[in-house]
Amino acid sequence: MSFFGIIKKIVLWSYDRGTWQYDLLCIMILAFIFLTPSWVFDKRLKAETRAQVYEKLYVSASDIANANRSLPLAQMLSESLSRKTRQQVTVKHYEFDFDSKGNIQGFQVWFDHSR
């Protein structure tokens, strides 16, 4: 039997039950299930290793009430977080936090320490 014929029989699972080839395929599947480390299937770990993980803080609307209104929102949040953390920070992403009436209550802010 040719090499491709063997591969075709494995892929199509055409070995009869009770043959040594069938048993070998079952053992290989069970070995894969039980011997593969869990980190291979953990999507969160893969996402964190692909992208830099930023710190996240909540900034209430009152924290930026005294900020210069002519500045962009990201810069106002950056200044507020810099005061809060006592370090220069760069805002990477932010999301609005609304109350039940639809008013802005605060912001979830992801940031990075500037170096």
Backbone as JSON, one array per atom type, in Angstrom:
{
  "sequence": "MSFFGIIKKIVLWSYDRGTWQYDLLCIMILAFIFLTPSWVFDKRLKAETRAQVYEKLYVSASDIANANRSLPLAQMLSESLSRKTRQQVTVKHYEFDFDSKGNIQGFQVWFDHSR",
  "N": [[0.85, -1.18, 0.0], [0.52, 2.24, -0.75], [2.07, 5.27, 0.5], [0.34, 7.5, 0.43], [-2.07, 6.19, 0.28], [-2.26, 5.06, 2.81], [-2.39, 7.39, 4.39], [-4.81, 8.4, 3.41], [-6.59, 6.42, 4.32], [-6.33, 6.82, 7.08], [-7.23, 9.48, 7.41], [-9.87, 9.29, 6.46], [-10.81, 7.47, 8.23], [-11.03, 4.67, 7.81], [-10.38, 2.17, 8.76], [-11.2, -1.04, 10.07], [-13.06, -1.78, 13.05], [-11.37, -3.09, 15.86], [-9.03, -3.76, 14.62], [-5.44, -3.45, 14.63], [-4.6, -1.0, 13.66], [-6.83, 0.67, 13.97], [-7.03, 0.65, 16.78], [-4.61, 1.9, 17.38], [-5.02, 4.48, 16.3], [-7.08, 5.36, 18.03], [-5.7, 5.37, 20.48], [-3.81, 7.35, 19.92], [-5.47, 9.61, 19.69], [-6.55, 9.77, 22.29], [-4.17, 10.17, 23.71], [-3.45, 12.68, 22.73], [-5.57, 14.22, 23.78], [-5.25, 13.94, 26.61], [-2.54, 14.48, 27.12], [-1.81, 16.91, 26.06], [-0.83, 20.15, 26.98], [-2.73, 22.47, 28.97], [-2.4, 25.17, 28.42], [-2.18, 25.42, 25.71], [-4.72, 25.6, 24.7], [-5.76, 27.87, 25.85], [-7.19, 30.8, 25.2], [-7.06, 33.38, 26.24], [-4.48, 33.68, 27.27], [-2.95, 33.56, 24.93], [-3.83, 35.89, 23.65], [-2.89, 37.83, 25.41], [-0.14, 37.53, 25.19], [0.29, 38.31, 22.6], [-0.36, 41.03, 22.47], [0.53, 44.02, 24.18], [-0.11, 44.27, 27.63], [-2.16, 46.52, 29.18], [-2.54, 48.77, 31.97], [-5.53, 49.28, 33.89], [-7.9, 51.62, 34.96], [-10.56, 53.23, 36.77], [-12.08, 56.26, 36.07], [-13.84, 58.82, 37.44], [-16.45, 61.06, 36.36], [-16.38, 63.43, 37.78], [-13.71, 63.64, 38.41], [-12.45, 64.73, 36.2], [-13.62, 67.13, 35.99], [-12.48, 69.61, 36.56], [-10.7, 69.93, 34.56], [-9.05, 71.3, 31.65], [-11.28, 72.26, 29.27], [-10.84, 72.61, 26.59], [-9.08, 70.77, 25.72], [-8.51, 67.54, 24.14], [-10.5, 64.64, 25.0], [-9.03, 62.3, 25.67], [-6.59, 63.38, 26.45], [-7.36, 64.89, 28.66], [-8.15, 62.8, 30.36], [-5.68, 61.53, 30.59], [-4.17, 63.47, 31.97], [-5.63, 63.53, 34.37], [-5.27, 60.9, 35.3], [-2.5, 60.93, 35.56], [-2.2, 62.65, 37.7], [-3.5, 61.13, 39.62], [-2.01, 58.71, 39.76], [0.5, 59.66, 40.15], [2.45, 59.59, 38.23], [3.66, 59.99, 34.88], [1.38, 59.23, 32.41], [0.08, 57.49, 29.51], [-2.84, 57.47, 27.74], [-4.37, 54.71, 26.32], [-6.76, 53.56, 25.54], [-10.24, 54.15, 26.03], [-13.45, 53.82, 27.6], [-16.81, 54.83, 27.83], [-18.78, 55.17, 30.79], [-22.0, 54.81, 31.64], [-24.83, 56.06, 33.51], [-28.1, 54.92, 34.69], [-29.82, 56.69, 33.45], [-28.56, 57.48, 31.18], [-26.6, 59.35, 31.36], [-23.18, 60.44, 31.45], [-21.18, 58.8, 33.66], [-18.63, 58.11, 34.29], [-15.37, 56.82, 33.3], [-13.84, 53.95, 31.89], [-10.53, 53.37, 31.78], [-7.72, 52.48, 29.9], [-4.28, 52.4, 30.19], [-0.81, 53.31, 29.75], [2.33, 53.46, 31.32], [4.36, 56.18, 30.72], [7.63, 56.22, 29.45]],
  "CA": [[0.0, 0.0, 0.0], [1.32, 3.45, -0.87], [2.03, 6.22, 1.63], [-0.88, 8.3, 0.33], [-3.18, 5.3, 0.58], [-2.32, 4.95, 4.27], [-2.88, 8.69, 4.87], [-6.23, 8.47, 3.03], [-7.35, 5.55, 5.23], [-6.33, 7.45, 8.4], [-8.09, 10.67, 7.38], [-11.25, 8.85, 6.27], [-11.09, 6.54, 9.32], [-11.61, 3.51, 7.13], [-9.92, 0.9, 9.34], [-12.26, -1.73, 10.78], [-12.92, -1.88, 14.5], [-10.68, -4.29, 16.33], [-7.72, -3.91, 14.0], [-4.41, -2.73, 15.4], [-4.55, 0.37, 13.17], [-7.94, 1.36, 14.63], [-6.64, 0.84, 18.17], [-3.53, 2.89, 17.4], [-5.63, 5.8, 16.11], [-7.78, 5.71, 19.28], [-4.68, 5.69, 21.48], [-3.23, 8.65, 19.55], [-6.45, 10.65, 20.03], [-6.58, 9.88, 23.75], [-2.9, 10.77, 24.14], [-3.55, 14.11, 22.43], [-6.51, 14.85, 24.72], [-4.78, 13.95, 27.99], [-1.15, 14.89, 27.28], [-1.61, 18.28, 25.58], [-0.95, 21.09, 28.09], [-3.92, 23.31, 28.9], [-2.1, 26.51, 27.9], [-2.33, 25.41, 24.25], [-6.11, 25.92, 24.39], [-6.17, 29.06, 26.59], [-7.19, 31.93, 24.28], [-6.68, 34.6, 26.94], [-3.02, 33.72, 27.36], [-2.44, 33.89, 23.6], [-4.13, 37.3, 23.37], [-2.02, 38.67, 26.23], [1.23, 37.48, 24.71], [0.36, 39.01, 21.33], [-0.46, 42.47, 22.66], [0.98, 44.48, 25.49], [-1.2, 44.39, 28.57], [-2.17, 47.85, 29.79], [-3.24, 48.89, 33.24], [-6.88, 49.79, 33.72], [-8.45, 52.31, 36.12], [-11.82, 53.93, 36.59], [-12.01, 57.7, 36.31], [-15.2, 59.35, 37.49], [-16.64, 62.31, 35.62], [-15.99, 64.54, 38.65], [-12.25, 63.73, 38.43], [-11.99, 65.57, 35.1], [-14.47, 68.33, 35.95], [-11.65, 70.81, 36.63], [-9.73, 69.9, 33.47], [-9.2, 72.27, 30.57], [-12.27, 71.71, 28.35], [-10.41, 72.75, 25.2], [-8.23, 69.62, 25.41], [-9.23, 66.3, 23.8], [-10.88, 63.83, 26.17], [-7.93, 61.4, 26.02], [-5.58, 64.16, 27.15], [-7.92, 65.2, 29.99], [-8.05, 61.57, 31.14], [-4.27, 61.31, 30.85], [-3.77, 64.38, 33.06], [-6.28, 63.08, 35.6], [-4.58, 59.68, 35.76], [-1.15, 61.3, 35.98], [-2.33, 63.17, 39.08], [-3.94, 60.04, 40.49], [-0.94, 57.72, 39.93], [1.74, 60.41, 40.38], [3.38, 59.23, 37.16], [3.19, 60.39, 33.56], [0.75, 58.09, 31.74], [-0.46, 57.69, 28.18], [-4.11, 56.76, 27.59], [-4.39, 53.89, 25.11], [-8.15, 53.27, 25.18], [-11.19, 54.45, 27.09], [-14.86, 53.53, 27.33], [-17.72, 55.59, 28.66], [-19.59, 54.46, 31.76], [-23.24, 55.58, 31.73], [-25.78, 55.68, 34.55], [-29.35, 54.39, 34.15], [-30.49, 57.73, 32.66], [-27.78, 57.74, 29.98], [-25.59, 60.39, 31.62], [-21.83, 59.91, 31.64], [-20.84, 58.69, 35.08], [-17.18, 58.01, 34.38], [-14.67, 56.2, 32.18], [-12.89, 52.86, 32.09], [-9.38, 53.86, 31.02], [-6.53, 51.64, 29.79], [-3.17, 53.33, 30.01], [0.55, 52.81, 29.81], [3.25, 54.42, 31.94], [5.33, 56.72, 29.77], [9.0, 55.99, 29.9]],
  "C": [[0.89, 1.24, 0.0], [1.15, 4.34, 0.36], [0.74, 7.02, 1.61], [-2.13, 7.46, 0.59], [-3.37, 5.14, 2.08], [-2.88, 6.24, 4.86], [-4.38, 8.82, 4.59], [-7.07, 7.62, 3.98], [-7.41, 6.14, 6.64], [-7.3, 8.61, 8.43], [-9.56, 10.27, 7.27], [-11.71, 7.84, 7.33], [-11.72, 5.26, 8.77], [-11.07, 2.17, 7.64], [-11.08, 0.28, 10.13], [-11.98, -1.74, 12.28], [-12.24, -3.18, 14.87], [-9.34, -4.52, 15.66], [-6.7, -3.1, 14.79], [-4.29, -1.27, 14.94], [-5.63, 1.23, 13.83], [-7.57, 1.66, 16.09], [-5.55, 1.9, 18.31], [-4.08, 4.31, 17.23], [-6.36, 6.26, 17.37], [-6.8, 6.1, 20.37], [-4.05, 7.06, 21.19], [-4.18, 9.8, 19.91], [-6.51, 10.85, 21.54], [-5.3, 10.52, 24.29], [-2.92, 12.27, 23.87], [-4.43, 14.82, 23.45], [-5.88, 15.0, 26.1], [-3.35, 14.46, 28.17], [-0.87, 16.31, 26.76], [-1.78, 19.24, 26.75], [-2.12, 22.05, 27.88], [-3.64, 24.69, 28.3], [-2.23, 26.56, 26.38], [-3.73, 25.88, 23.86], [-6.6, 27.2, 25.07], [-6.05, 30.29, 25.69], [-6.74, 33.22, 24.96], [-5.17, 34.76, 27.0], [-2.42, 34.1, 26.01], [-2.67, 35.36, 23.29], [-3.2, 38.2, 24.17], [-0.59, 38.65, 25.74], [1.37, 38.21, 23.38], [0.37, 40.52, 21.5], [0.03, 42.83, 24.06], [-0.24, 44.65, 26.39], [-1.1, 45.74, 29.26], [-2.88, 47.81, 31.12], [-4.59, 49.54, 32.99], [-7.33, 50.42, 35.03], [-9.77, 52.94, 35.75], [-11.61, 55.4, 36.93], [-13.43, 58.22, 36.32], [-15.26, 60.68, 36.75], [-16.22, 63.51, 36.47], [-14.47, 64.72, 38.71], [-11.73, 64.63, 37.31], [-12.81, 66.85, 34.97], [-13.64, 69.6, 35.92], [-10.64, 70.89, 35.49], [-10.05, 70.97, 32.44], [-10.11, 71.68, 29.5], [-11.86, 71.84, 26.88], [-9.53, 71.58, 24.76], [-9.09, 68.43, 24.95], [-9.46, 65.46, 25.04], [-9.73, 62.92, 26.61], [-6.85, 62.14, 26.81], [-6.07, 64.56, 28.54], [-7.83, 63.98, 30.9], [-6.6, 61.28, 31.51], [-3.78, 62.2, 31.99], [-4.37, 63.95, 34.39], [-5.59, 61.84, 36.16], [-3.17, 59.97, 36.21], [-1.17, 61.86, 37.4], [-2.65, 62.04, 40.05], [-2.81, 59.05, 40.77], [0.41, 58.34, 40.26], [2.86, 59.98, 39.42], [2.8, 59.75, 35.85], [2.63, 59.15, 32.87], [0.25, 58.49, 30.36], [-1.72, 56.84, 28.06], [-4.09, 56.02, 26.27], [-5.81, 53.65, 24.61], [-9.04, 53.69, 26.34], [-12.59, 54.12, 26.62], [-15.7, 54.33, 28.3], [-18.48, 54.67, 29.59], [-20.82, 55.32, 32.01], [-24.06, 55.12, 32.92], [-27.08, 55.23, 33.89], [-30.11, 55.4, 33.28], [-29.73, 58.08, 31.38], [-26.76, 58.85, 30.14], [-24.23, 59.74, 31.84], [-21.49, 59.97, 33.12], [-19.33, 58.66, 35.27], [-16.62, 57.3, 33.17], [-13.85, 55.03, 32.66], [-11.71, 53.22, 31.2], [-8.25, 52.84, 31.08], [-5.37, 52.55, 29.46], [-1.84, 52.61, 30.16], [1.4, 53.87, 30.48], [4.25, 54.89, 30.88], [6.72, 56.53, 30.33], [9.9, 57.04, 29.35]]
}
